[in-house]
């Protein structure tokens, strides 16, 4: 199998970030980082997360306090078998909810990026792709939002892992994120792709590294 080209991130102007995906399609990334962050908050808030089991502590005055059980505490001689069992069950339930959450996040992020996060720079591509797909016998959704997602996943994204990370990074760059924030965003998004099978993703946790090529317009 031929190796897919890696996406490239290019800077044309300070407020305009262009990404060339592995399919060779150039898109302008739009500043919707705030919307993406709110999306994460909303989705995470919609899940019921398991509560960490607690243990009872007493201070020198005999006053009781309830504190969360931690891996550090479980490594001490004072940890009981029941506490170890309770924490193991908690971790298992937390992983299950986290996997479901990450899967939903991957799909929701793809929808938001497709609808509001990118703009194709080639004006001819949006005009011809639907006719090509119909000629090829591919179903084209009637709903304009579903059609935008279909276009995004079939015409823009080639390598789901690398392209989605490049576009996500481009959106945050366009939104004015600093380098430290960008590193956190990319790490979080790699984690999402690794845990869940998002829209257009094969669920493979191995995402190719980005090799960005940066060009700065003269006089800017």
Residue frames relative to the residue before (quaternion, step in Angstrom):
aa qw qx qy qz dx dy dz
X 1.0000 0.0000 0.0000 0.0000 0.00 0.00 0.00
X 0.4494 -0.6956 0.4902 0.2719 3.58 -0.87 1.00
X 0.4676 -0.6821 0.4902 0.2753 3.53 -1.00 0.87
X 0.4189 -0.7149 0.5046 0.2425 3.56 -0.84 1.00
X 0.5044 -0.6372 0.4775 0.3340 3.58 -1.04 0.72
X 0.4566 -0.6796 0.5003 0.2817 3.55 -1.16 0.62
X 0.5464 -0.6223 0.4395 0.3480 3.58 -1.09 0.65
X 0.2413 -0.7599 0.5886 0.1340 3.54 -1.22 0.56
X 0.2215 -0.7498 0.6097 0.1301 3.53 -1.09 0.79
X 0.0250 -0.8078 0.5881 -0.0302 3.56 -0.73 1.09
X 0.2593 -0.7451 0.5942 0.1565 3.54 -1.16 0.68
X 0.1593 -0.7905 0.5851 0.0863 3.56 -0.69 1.07
X 0.7654 -0.0129 0.0384 0.6423 3.55 1.09 -0.88
X 0.6710 -0.5124 0.3326 0.4203 3.61 -1.14 0.43
X 0.7720 0.3256 -0.1822 0.5146 3.59 1.04 -0.73
X 0.6870 0.4137 -0.2818 0.5268 3.58 1.23 0.36
X 0.0423 -0.8032 0.5936 -0.0258 3.57 -0.58 1.19
X 0.1385 -0.7967 0.5871 0.0385 3.54 -0.78 1.10
X 0.1061 -0.7709 0.6263 0.0466 3.55 -1.06 0.85
X 0.1805 -0.7405 0.6377 0.1114 3.55 -1.00 0.90
X 0.2972 -0.7919 0.5090 0.1596 3.57 -0.44 1.21
X 0.6987 -0.4723 0.3360 0.4193 3.54 -1.32 0.15
X 0.6195 0.5151 -0.3417 0.4838 3.60 1.27 -0.22
X 0.5270 -0.6528 0.3947 0.3747 3.57 1.30 -0.06
X 0.5057 0.6350 -0.4258 0.3996 3.59 1.26 0.32
X 0.2644 -0.7672 0.5674 0.1402 3.56 -0.85 1.00
X 0.0070 -0.7905 0.6120 -0.0228 3.56 -0.87 1.01
X 0.3599 -0.6781 0.5897 0.2509 3.53 -1.23 0.53
X 0.3109 -0.7508 0.5560 0.1745 3.57 -0.82 1.01
X 0.2662 -0.7895 0.5411 0.1141 3.55 -0.84 1.03
X 0.5403 -0.6727 0.4085 0.2979 3.62 -1.06 0.71
X 0.2529 0.7754 -0.5390 0.2106 3.59 0.21 1.26
X 0.2037 0.8151 -0.5210 0.1503 3.60 1.12 0.57
X 0.6354 0.5363 -0.3373 0.4415 3.60 0.98 -0.81
X 0.6474 0.5122 -0.3136 0.4692 3.58 1.01 -0.79
X 0.6425 0.5183 -0.3224 0.4633 3.58 1.00 -0.78
X 0.6652 0.4997 -0.3072 0.4620 3.57 0.96 -0.83
X 0.6479 0.5031 -0.3177 0.4756 3.58 1.03 -0.77
X 0.5976 0.5604 -0.3470 0.4565 3.56 1.12 -0.70
X 0.6430 0.5199 -0.3148 0.4660 3.58 0.96 -0.87
X 0.6562 0.5148 -0.3099 0.4564 3.58 0.92 -0.93
X 0.6743 0.5106 -0.2974 0.4429 3.57 0.90 -0.95
X 0.6870 0.4766 -0.2936 0.4633 3.57 0.89 -0.91
X 0.6569 0.4973 -0.3197 0.4679 3.59 0.88 -0.85
X 0.6641 0.5143 -0.3036 0.4497 3.57 1.04 -0.75
X 0.6404 0.5439 -0.3217 0.4366 3.56 1.23 -0.38
X 0.6400 0.5043 -0.3268 0.4788 3.59 1.26 -0.13
X 0.3667 -0.6889 0.5778 0.2388 3.54 -1.21 0.60
X 0.1679 -0.8179 0.5474 0.0572 3.55 -0.38 1.28
X 0.5037 -0.6581 0.4580 0.3217 3.61 -0.94 0.79
X 0.4247 -0.6944 0.5204 0.2581 3.55 -1.09 0.70
X 0.4980 -0.6561 0.4786 0.3040 3.53 -0.98 0.88
X 0.4650 -0.6722 0.4870 0.3077 3.62 -0.86 0.86
X 0.2558 -0.7856 0.5504 0.1199 3.55 -1.12 0.67
X 0.2276 -0.7333 0.6192 0.1641 3.51 -1.36 0.27
X 0.4462 -0.6947 0.5010 0.2594 3.56 -1.21 0.46
X 0.0992 -0.7798 0.6170 0.0376 3.55 -0.94 0.97
X 0.1679 -0.7625 0.6147 0.1122 3.56 -1.19 0.55
X 0.3304 -0.7307 0.5588 0.2112 3.56 -0.95 0.87
X 0.7567 -0.4040 0.2605 0.4432 3.57 -1.31 0.03
X 0.6709 0.4825 -0.2939 0.4803 3.59 1.21 -0.48
X 0.5545 -0.6286 0.3791 0.3920 3.55 1.31 -0.06
X 0.4554 0.6826 -0.4547 0.3463 3.60 1.25 0.14
X 0.3368 -0.7591 0.5274 0.1793 3.56 -0.87 1.01
X 0.0130 -0.7639 0.6453 0.0015 3.52 -1.21 0.69
X 0.2817 -0.7544 0.5717 0.1570 3.55 -1.04 0.82
X 0.0052 -0.8044 0.5916 -0.0546 3.59 -0.70 1.11
X 0.5897 -0.5843 0.4265 0.3591 3.54 -1.20 0.58
X 0.4397 -0.6443 0.5551 0.2887 3.53 -1.17 0.67
X 0.1085 -0.8004 0.5887 0.0313 3.58 -0.91 0.92
X 0.6378 -0.5156 0.3932 0.4157 3.60 -1.21 0.36
X 0.6154 0.5536 -0.3471 0.4408 3.58 1.08 -0.73
X 0.6620 0.4926 -0.3097 0.4724 3.59 0.96 -0.83
X 0.6537 0.5305 -0.3198 0.4347 3.59 0.97 -0.84
X 0.6400 0.5239 -0.3262 0.4577 3.59 1.20 -0.41
X 0.6014 0.5634 -0.3630 0.4349 3.59 1.28 -0.08
X 0.6377 -0.5523 0.3749 0.3844 3.62 -1.19 0.43
X 0.6401 0.5711 -0.3278 0.3959 3.58 1.14 -0.51
X 0.5337 0.6402 -0.4106 0.3698 3.60 1.20 -0.29
X 0.3132 -0.7569 0.5457 0.1767 3.57 -0.97 0.87
X 0.6478 -0.5163 0.3880 0.4041 3.55 -1.27 0.31
X 0.6274 0.5338 -0.3388 0.4545 3.59 1.03 -0.77
X 0.6504 0.5087 -0.3208 0.4640 3.58 0.97 -0.80
X 0.6371 0.5209 -0.3252 0.4659 3.58 1.01 -0.77
X 0.6583 0.5099 -0.3034 0.4633 3.57 0.98 -0.86
X 0.6517 0.5193 -0.3088 0.4586 3.57 0.95 -0.93
X 0.6828 0.4798 -0.2997 0.4624 3.58 0.92 -0.87
X 0.6211 0.5377 -0.3418 0.4564 3.60 1.04 -0.70
X 0.6501 0.4994 -0.3100 0.4816 3.60 1.00 -0.79
X 0.6263 0.5377 -0.3266 0.4605 3.57 1.04 -0.80
X 0.6665 0.5027 -0.3037 0.4592 3.58 0.89 -0.91
X 0.6433 0.5266 -0.3208 0.4538 3.57 0.98 -0.84
X 0.6744 0.4813 -0.2923 0.4775 3.60 0.91 -0.91
X 0.6396 0.5284 -0.3250 0.4539 3.58 1.03 -0.81
X 0.6429 0.5131 -0.3274 0.4650 3.61 0.98 -0.77
X 0.6405 0.5308 -0.3278 0.4479 3.58 0.99 -0.79
X 0.6783 0.4719 -0.2903 0.4827 3.57 0.92 -0.92
X 0.6380 0.5366 -0.3253 0.4463 3.59 0.98 -0.84
X 0.6441 0.5181 -0.3232 0.4607 3.60 0.97 -0.82
X 0.6646 0.4926 -0.3013 0.4742 3.58 0.94 -0.88
X 0.6424 0.5263 -0.3101 0.4627 3.56 1.03 -0.83
X 0.6772 0.4919 -0.2967 0.4597 3.59 0.87 -0.93
X 0.6220 0.5352 -0.3409 0.4588 3.59 1.05 -0.71
X 0.6699 0.4834 -0.2898 0.4833 3.57 0.95 -0.89
X 0.6247 0.5409 -0.3329 0.4543 3.58 1.04 -0.78
X 0.6496 0.5288 -0.3245 0.4393 3.58 0.90 -0.91
X 0.6770 0.4821 -0.2899 0.4746 3.58 0.94 -0.89
X 0.6806 0.4941 -0.2958 0.4530 3.59 0.90 -0.92
X 0.6356 0.5233 -0.3334 0.4594 3.59 1.00 -0.78
X 0.6404 0.5238 -0.3288 0.4554 3.58 0.96 -0.84
X 0.6527 0.5136 -0.3157 0.4589 3.59 0.96 -0.83
X 0.6778 0.4849 -0.2971 0.4661 3.58 0.89 -0.90
X 0.6573 0.4984 -0.3198 0.4662 3.59 0.92 -0.82
X 0.6535 0.5202 -0.3165 0.4496 3.59 0.99 -0.81
X 0.7393 0.4434 -0.2282 0.4524 3.56 0.93 -0.92
X 0.8496 0.1408 -0.0138 0.5082 3.58 0.92 -0.91
X 0.6626 0.5891 -0.2827 0.3661 3.58 1.24 -0.31
X 0.8003 0.2026 -0.1044 0.5546 3.60 1.14 -0.45
X 0.1306 -0.7504 0.6413 0.0926 3.52 -1.33 0.47
X 0.3803 -0.7288 0.5224 0.2264 3.60 -0.67 1.07
X 0.3743 -0.7567 0.4940 0.2081 3.57 -0.82 1.00
X 0.6418 0.4888 -0.3250 0.4935 3.61 1.20 -0.42
X 0.3180 -0.7916 0.4846 0.1934 3.64 -0.29 1.17
X 0.6275 0.5612 -0.3454 0.4146 3.61 1.15 -0.47
X 0.5985 0.6158 -0.3656 0.3590 3.61 1.06 -0.69
X 0.6907 0.4657 -0.3162 0.4539 3.65 0.75 -0.85
X 0.6588 0.5275 -0.3131 0.4354 3.60 1.15 -0.53
X 0.7761 0.3886 -0.1938 0.4572 3.60 1.03 -0.67
X 0.5652 0.6548 -0.3956 0.3086 3.61 1.08 -0.54
X 0.6431 0.5421 -0.3461 0.4156 3.61 0.95 -0.80
X 0.6505 0.5025 -0.3153 0.4742 3.59 0.96 -0.84
X 0.6305 0.5296 -0.3306 0.4611 3.59 1.01 -0.77
X 0.6755 0.4987 -0.2989 0.4536 3.59 0.89 -0.91
X 0.6493 0.5022 -0.3187 0.4740 3.58 0.99 -0.81
X 0.6394 0.5210 -0.3214 0.4652 3.58 1.01 -0.77
X 0.6877 0.4668 -0.2647 0.4890 3.58 1.11 -0.74
X 0.5176 -0.6601 0.4064 0.3623 3.59 1.25 -0.11
X 0.4651 0.6640 -0.4534 0.3706 3.58 1.22 0.41
X 0.4594 -0.6886 0.4906 0.2722 3.56 -0.91 0.94
X 0.1616 -0.7717 0.6107 0.0740 3.55 -0.90 0.99
X 0.4344 -0.7240 0.4643 0.2676 3.63 -0.56 1.11
X 0.4644 -0.6846 0.4926 0.2702 3.55 -1.12 0.73
X 0.6327 0.5232 -0.3346 0.4626 3.58 1.03 -0.78
X 0.4900 -0.6969 0.4307 0.2978 3.64 -0.71 1.00
X 0.6410 0.5127 -0.3391 0.4597 3.61 1.07 -0.61
X 0.6503 0.4841 -0.3129 0.4948 3.58 1.00 -0.79
X 0.6308 0.5344 -0.3325 0.4539 3.58 1.08 -0.73
X 0.6244 0.5295 -0.3340 0.4672 3.59 1.06 -0.75
X 0.6584 0.4933 -0.3101 0.4765 3.60 0.98 -0.82
X 0.6329 0.5319 -0.3246 0.4594 3.59 0.98 -0.86
X 0.6534 0.5091 -0.3003 0.4729 3.58 0.96 -0.90
X 0.6454 0.5386 -0.3058 0.4471 3.56 0.96 -0.94
X 0.7520 0.4228 -0.2188 0.4560 3.60 0.83 -1.02
X 0.7506 0.3979 -0.2259 0.4767 3.59 1.10 -0.55
X 0.7758 0.3399 -0.1754 0.5019 3.59 1.08 -0.66
X 0.7347 0.3965 -0.2329 0.4987 3.60 1.08 -0.65
X 0.7629 0.3436 -0.1801 0.5172 3.58 0.77 -1.06
X 0.1124 -0.7852 0.6067 0.0526 3.55 -0.89 0.99
X 0.7527 0.1744 -0.0784 0.6300 3.55 0.83 -1.08
X 0.3730 -0.7881 0.4278 0.2382 3.62 -0.06 1.26
X 0.6850 0.5002 -0.3059 0.4324 3.58 0.80 -0.96
X 0.7481 0.4182 -0.2330 0.4594 3.58 0.59 -1.15
X 0.6787 0.4999 -0.3079 0.4412 3.59 0.89 -0.88
X 0.6639 0.5027 -0.3167 0.4541 3.59 0.90 -0.87
X 0.6445 0.5058 -0.3211 0.4750 3.58 1.02 -0.76
X 0.6482 0.5163 -0.3202 0.4591 3.60 0.96 -0.83
X 0.6702 0.4863 -0.3024 0.4721 3.59 0.94 -0.85
X 0.6298 0.5254 -0.3301 0.4673 3.57 0.99 -0.84
X 0.6575 0.4997 -0.3072 0.4729 3.58 0.93 -0.90
X 0.6477 0.5292 -0.3136 0.4496 3.57 1.00 -0.83
X 0.6275 0.5326 -0.3294 0.4626 3.58 1.04 -0.79
X 0.6864 0.4678 -0.2894 0.4757 3.59 0.92 -0.86
X 0.6098 0.5255 -0.3558 0.4748 3.60 1.08 -0.63
X 0.6650 0.4998 -0.2989 0.4676 3.57 0.95 -0.88
X 0.6728 0.4844 -0.2805 0.4837 3.57 1.21 -0.55
X 0.5773 -0.6397 0.3532 0.3645 3.58 1.29 0.08
X 0.3296 0.7597 -0.5038 0.2458 3.60 1.17 0.41
X 0.4313 -0.6863 0.5184 0.2724 3.58 -1.11 0.71
X 0.7141 -0.4774 0.2889 0.4226 3.63 -1.21 0.38
X 0.6449 0.5222 -0.3355 0.4458 3.61 0.96 -0.77
X 0.6519 0.5029 -0.3102 0.4754 3.58 1.00 -0.82
X 0.6273 0.5430 -0.3330 0.4480 3.58 1.05 -0.76
X 0.6309 0.5323 -0.3315 0.4569 3.58 0.99 -0.82
X 0.6643 0.5009 -0.3004 0.4664 3.58 0.97 -0.88
X 0.6403 0.5302 -0.3226 0.4526 3.58 1.00 -0.83
X 0.6801 0.4867 -0.2974 0.4606 3.57 0.86 -0.95
X 0.6419 0.5182 -0.3253 0.4622 3.59 1.00 -0.79
X 0.6568 0.5097 -0.3034 0.4656 3.57 0.98 -0.88
X 0.6868 0.4857 -0.2913 0.4555 3.57 0.94 -0.89
X 0.5994 0.5331 -0.3567 0.4788 3.59 1.09 -0.64
X 0.6353 0.5312 -0.3212 0.4595 3.56 1.02 -0.81
X 0.6409 0.5245 -0.3179 0.4616 3.58 1.00 -0.83
X 0.6801 0.4860 -0.2924 0.4646 3.57 0.90 -0.92
X 0.6628 0.5183 -0.3035 0.4472 3.55 1.08 -0.71
X 0.7183 0.4547 -0.2532 0.4617 3.59 1.02 -0.79
X 0.8229 0.2118 -0.0854 0.5203 3.57 0.91 -0.86
X 0.4036 -0.6673 0.5628 0.2740 3.52 -1.29 0.38
X 0.1090 -0.8426 0.5264 0.0313 3.52 0.16 1.31
X 0.7209 -0.4112 0.3189 0.4578 3.54 -1.33 0.09
X 0.8290 0.1510 -0.1436 0.5189 3.53 -0.69 1.10
X 0.6336 0.5296 -0.3362 0.4528 3.59 1.24 -0.01
X 0.3799 -0.7234 0.5260 0.2359 3.55 -1.08 0.65
X 0.5462 -0.6541 0.3767 0.3631 3.55 1.31 0.14
X 0.4522 0.6861 -0.4564 0.3413 3.56 1.24 0.11
X 0.3779 -0.7602 0.4822 0.2163 3.57 -0.71 1.04
X 0.6174 0.5454 -0.3595 0.4384 3.58 1.18 -0.31
X 0.0157 -0.8034 0.5943 -0.0335 3.58 -0.44 1.21
X 0.4792 -0.6832 0.4614 0.3012 3.60 -0.77 1.01
X 0.5291 -0.6169 0.4784 0.3325 3.55 -1.16 0.64
X 0.4476 -0.6774 0.5135 0.2775 3.55 -1.16 0.63
X 0.1237 -0.7618 0.6307 0.0814 3.52 -1.08 0.73
X 0.0958 -0.8502 0.5170 0.0247 3.56 0.26 1.29
X 0.1754 -0.7440 0.6354 0.1094 3.53 -1.09 0.78
X 0.1482 -0.8290 0.5385 0.0286 3.57 -0.46 1.24
X 0.0069 0.7727 -0.6345 0.0142 3.55 -0.92 0.96
X 0.1879 -0.7830 0.5875 0.0801 3.59 -0.88 0.95
X 0.4581 -0.6847 0.4923 0.2812 3.54 -0.87 0.99
X 0.5265 -0.6451 0.4526 0.3191 3.57 -1.01 0.83
X 0.8079 0.2826 -0.2161 0.4698 3.51 -1.10 0.78
X 0.5910 0.5669 -0.3739 0.4354 3.58 1.25 0.07
